Amino acid sequence: MFIGFVLIRLQVGDKWPAWWLQVADVPFIAVALLFGGVSFYESIWGNASGSRARMPALGVGILLGVFFIALVAFNFWPLFL
């Protein structure tokens, strides 16, 4: 990321350093949402087991999946303009 930033500052490499800096955000977003979702689920439904635990996990997973897609879309939105 440091090299990409330096290349942008020196105006070297056309658009590729900026593209790599945008792509590098996606794993950070995914890990943060995964950690936050598991933490949220465990804090509320940590003691549930069996079928009682499946529906809240599915709900949290769908909500975080939609949120992940929205964040990735906002991250790459300038590339489509």
Secondary structure, 3 states (H helix, E strand, C coil): CHHHHHHHHCCCCCCHHHHHHHHCHHHHHHHHHHHHHHHHHHHHHCCCCCHHHHHHHHHHHHHHHHHHHHHHHHHHHHHHC
